[in-house]
Each structure stands twice: as C-alpha cells, then as structure tokens.
Amino acid sequence: AAILSKVNLSVDPCDNFFRFACDGWISNNPIP
C-alpha cells in the first residue's frame, strides 16, 4: 500500500519505468 502511493499509474512501466516508479515520490518531495 505504501508503494502504490509513490508510483505514477498513468505512466506505462514498459515505456518509462523510472517515471512509473519514482514520479509520485518526486512530485510529493520537491527539491528545496
């Protein structure tokens, strides 16, 4: 459940796995 809140389900993991796996975390944790 914790992992599902971090992934971006709108991205196909076969097209861009980094965005699929990390985009949710990156958008919720901006670089200061």
N, CA, C and O atoms as a Tinker XYZ file with bonds, in Angstrom:
   128  protein
     1  N      0.824000   -1.198000    0.000000    73     2
     2  CA     0.000000    0.000000    0.000000    64     1     3
     3  C      0.861000    1.253000    0.000000    63     2     4     5
     4  O      0.521000    2.232000   -0.663000    81     3
     5  N      1.958000    1.241000    0.723000    73     3     6
     6  CA     2.823000    2.421000    0.757000    64     5     7
     7  C      3.483000    2.658000   -0.592000    63     6     8     9
     8  O      3.699000    3.803000   -0.990000    81     7
     9  N      3.798000    1.597000   -1.285000    73     7    10
    10  CA     4.437000    1.732000   -2.594000    64     9    11
    11  C      3.458000    2.288000   -3.619000    63    10    12    13
    12  O      3.844000    3.093000   -4.466000    81    11
    13  N      2.207000    1.873000   -3.556000    73    11    14
    14  CA     1.221000    2.343000   -4.527000    64    13    15
    15  C      1.004000    3.844000   -4.450000    63    14    16    17
    16  O      0.621000    4.456000   -5.447000    81    15
    17  N      1.236000    4.447000   -3.306000    73    15    18
    18  CA     1.086000    5.896000   -3.200000    64    17    19
    19  C      2.251000    6.637000   -3.844000    63    18    20    21
    20  O      2.156000    7.839000   -4.092000    81    19
    21  N      3.339000    5.941000   -4.116000    73    19    22
    22  CA     4.523000    6.575000   -4.696000    64    21    23
    23  C      4.613000    6.426000   -6.212000    63    22    24    25
    24  O      5.305000    7.211000   -6.861000    81    23
    25  N      3.930000    5.439000   -6.792000    73    23    26
    26  CA     4.046000    5.202000   -8.228000    64    25    27
    27  C      3.090000    6.102000   -8.998000    63    26    28    29
    28  O      2.115000    6.614000   -8.448000    81    27
    29  N      3.385000    6.282000  -10.267000    73    27    30
    30  CA     2.543000    7.055000  -11.170000    64    29    31
    31  C      1.863000    6.060000  -12.100000    63    30    32    33
    32  O      2.474000    5.593000  -13.062000    81    31
    33  N      0.615000    5.735000  -11.824000    73    31    34
    34  CA    -0.096000    4.718000  -12.590000    64    33    35
    35  C     -0.504000    5.194000  -13.976000    63    34    36    37
    36  O     -0.958000    4.389000  -14.790000    81    35
    37  N     -0.355000    6.483000  -14.264000    73    35    38
    38  CA    -0.689000    6.983000  -15.595000    64    37    39
    39  C      0.439000    6.729000  -16.595000    63    38    40    41
    40  O      0.257000    6.920000  -17.797000    81    39
    41  N      1.599000    6.300000  -16.102000    73    39    42
    42  CA     2.748000    6.005000  -16.962000    64    41    43
    43  C      2.858000    4.498000  -17.131000    63    42    44    45
    44  O      2.777000    3.746000  -16.160000    81    43
    45  N      3.044000    4.066000  -18.366000    73    43    46
    46  CA     3.232000    2.641000  -18.649000    64    45    47
    47  C      4.645000    2.240000  -18.216000    63    46    48    49
    48  O      5.615000    2.806000  -18.720000    81    47
    49  N      4.788000    1.283000  -17.301000    73    47    50
    50  CA     6.125000    0.914000  -16.834000    64    49    51
    51  C      7.026000    0.373000  -17.945000    63    50    52    53
    52  O      8.250000    0.407000  -17.815000    81    51
    53  N      6.446000   -0.117000  -19.018000    73    51    54
    54  CA     7.264000   -0.600000  -20.140000    64    53    55
    55  C      7.832000    0.560000  -20.956000    63    54    56    57
    56  O      8.840000    0.398000  -21.644000    81    55
    57  N      7.196000    1.724000  -20.885000    73    55    58
    58  CA     7.679000    2.890000  -21.624000    64    57    59
    59  C      8.721000    3.675000  -20.834000    63    58    60    61
    60  O      9.749000    4.070000  -21.384000    81    59
    61  N      8.462000    3.903000  -19.554000    73    59    62
    62  CA     9.385000    4.690000  -18.738000    64    61    63
    63  C      9.276000    4.209000  -17.294000    63    62    64    65
    64  O      8.472000    4.732000  -16.521000    81    63
    65  N     10.074000    3.227000  -16.936000    73    63    66
    66  CA     9.964000    2.634000  -15.607000    64    65    67
    67  C     10.359000    3.613000  -14.507000    63    66    68    69
    68  O      9.771000    3.589000  -13.425000    81    67
    69  N     11.343000    4.471000  -14.761000    73    67    70
    70  CA    11.752000    5.435000  -13.738000    64    69    71
    71  C     10.597000    6.353000  -13.380000    63    70    72    73
    72  O     10.324000    6.565000  -12.199000    81    71
    73  N      9.908000    6.907000  -14.384000    73    71    74
    74  CA     8.757000    7.782000  -14.097000    64    73    75
    75  C      7.655000    7.009000  -13.410000    63    74    76    77
    76  O      7.023000    7.531000  -12.492000    81    75
    77  N      7.404000    5.775000  -13.828000    73    75    78
    78  CA     6.372000    4.951000  -13.202000    64    77    79
    79  C      6.675000    4.738000  -11.725000    63    78    80    81
    80  O      5.793000    4.877000  -10.878000    81    79
    81  N      7.926000    4.401000  -11.421000    73    79    82
    82  CA     8.291000    4.035000  -10.054000    64    81    83
    83  C      8.548000    5.237000   -9.146000    63    82    84    85
    84  O      8.283000    5.159000   -7.947000    81    83
    85  N      9.054000    6.339000   -9.683000    73    83    86
    86  CA     9.533000    7.440000   -8.838000    64    85    87
    87  C      8.752000    8.738000   -8.965000    63    86    88    89
    88  O      8.926000    9.630000   -8.135000    81    87
    89  N      7.907000    8.874000   -9.965000    73    87    90
    90  CA     7.260000   10.157000  -10.235000    64    89    91
    91  C      6.382000   10.626000   -9.083000    63    90    92    93
    92  O      6.350000   11.820000   -8.785000    81    91
    93  N      5.682000    9.727000   -8.438000    73    91    94
    94  CA     4.836000   10.117000   -7.313000    64    93    95
    95  C      5.645000   10.649000   -6.154000    63    94    96    97
    96  O      5.263000   11.636000   -5.525000    81    95
    97  N      6.759000   10.004000   -5.868000    73    95    98
    98  CA     7.621000   10.470000   -4.779000    64    97    99
    99  C      8.245000   11.813000   -5.135000    63    98   100   101
   100  O      8.296000   12.715000   -4.299000    81    99
   101  N      8.715000   11.950000   -6.360000    73    99   102
   102  CA     9.360000   13.195000   -6.786000    64   101   103
   103  C      8.380000   14.364000   -6.722000    63   102   104   105
   104  O      8.752000   15.455000   -6.289000    81   103
   105  N      7.142000   14.152000   -7.143000    73   103   106
   106  CA     6.174000   15.248000   -7.128000    64   105   107
   107  C      5.755000   15.623000   -5.709000    63   106   108   109
   108  O      5.347000   16.761000   -5.477000    81   107
   109  N      5.845000   14.700000   -4.760000    73   107   110
   110  CA     5.478000   14.993000   -3.374000    64   109   111
   111  C      6.650000   15.453000   -2.516000    63   110   112   113
   112  O      6.456000   15.851000   -1.368000    81   111
   113  N      7.862000   15.403000   -3.058000    73   111   114
   114  CA     9.063000   15.799000   -2.316000    64   113   115
   115  C      9.929000   16.702000   -3.185000    63   114   116   117
   116  O     10.966000   16.267000   -3.685000    81   115
   117  N      9.516000   17.953000   -3.369000    73   115   118
   118  CA    10.285000   18.847000   -4.242000    64   117   119
   119  C     11.671000   19.139000   -3.671000    63   118   120   121
   120  O     11.873000   19.130000   -2.457000    81   119
   121  N     12.600000   19.391000   -4.551000    73   119   122
   122  CA    13.955000   19.747000   -4.145000    64   121   123
   123  C     13.924000   21.182000   -3.625000    63   122   124   125
   124  O     13.426000   22.074000   -4.312000    81   123
   125  N     14.448000   21.417000   -2.425000    73   123   126
   126  CA    14.388000   22.777000   -1.848000    64   125   127
   127  C     15.292000   23.751000   -2.575000    63   126   128
   128  O     15.352000   24.926000   -2.212000    81   127
